[in-house]
């Protein structure tokens, strides 16, 4: 991971998280967090997260389940997010639209 900030943060938090989007309330869950203390304003570091076996990424007409890697610098809370797909074969499951019978 590489970052370039105006000021050196006191810490950088990396989170592997899932979230839902669509109709209704948004749910968010953090699968794993790593804290990087004393990072420089410009730096590159390696990290590793073990991806969980589920839940898989999917998109439907009413709700979608997504995964992301998020980095937050403190103080200030500047955040960057990269979307991920967690699914067999690396392909997000597309749920069919259900229609009412005639």
N, C-alpha and C positions, 0 to 999 in steps of 0.2 A: 504494500500500500504506500502511496506517495501523497504528500500534502504540501501545500504552500500557503501559509497564513501570514497576515501582516505582523503579528506579534507571536512570540513563542507561548503556547498554552501551558498551564500548569499541569494539565493532564488531558489525555485523549481517550475516550471510551469507544470501543468497537463493540457492536451488537449484531448478532445474527438473530433476526426476528421474522415473524410471520404476521400478516394482518389481513383482514377482510375488507372488501369494498362492496358497495352496492346498496340495495334497499335495507333499511333498518340501521341498527347500531353498528358501529365499526368495532371489531375486536382486534386486539394486539397481544402478542405473546413473545417474550424474549426467550430464545432457546439457549443462548450462551452470551456471556459478556467477557471482554478482556479490557483491562485498564493499562494504559501506557503512561507511566509517570515521567515527568521532565522531558517531554519531546521538544525538539527544536522547531523553529518557525517553518523551516523547509527541511524535509527529511523523507527518507524511504525506509520502511521496515517490513520484514516478513512476519506473517501471522498464519495461524491455522485454526480452523474450526472443524469439528466433526459434525457433518450434517446428520440430522436425525432421520430415521426411516420414514417418518410421516409427520404431519399431514402433507400430502402432495399439493402442488400448485394446480389450480383449476380455475376456469372462467365459466360462468353461467349467466343466464338472463337476469337473475335476481341478485346473485352474490358471487364474488370471486375470492379465492384464497391465494395470496401472494407471499413471497419470501424476499428479504432484502438484507443487505449488509449496510449498516449505518455507522458513521463515525461522528462523534460530537466532541468539540473542543471546549474546554472550560478554562477560565471563565468566559462568558459571552454566549455560550450555547450554539456557536456556528456548527451546522450539521450538513453532512453530505450523505446521500443514499444511492446505492447501486442495487437495482432489481436483480433477483436470481430466480431460476426455475428449479424447483425440487420435484422431480418426477422421473419415473423409469424412462430411460432413453433421452432425458433432458428435454422432453416435450410436454408442455402444459396440456392438461386434459381440458378439452372443450366440451361442455355439457350441452346436449341438444335442447332446443326450445320445446317445451311441452305445449301442445295446442289442445283445445277442447274438441271432442268429437262432434261431428255435425249433428 
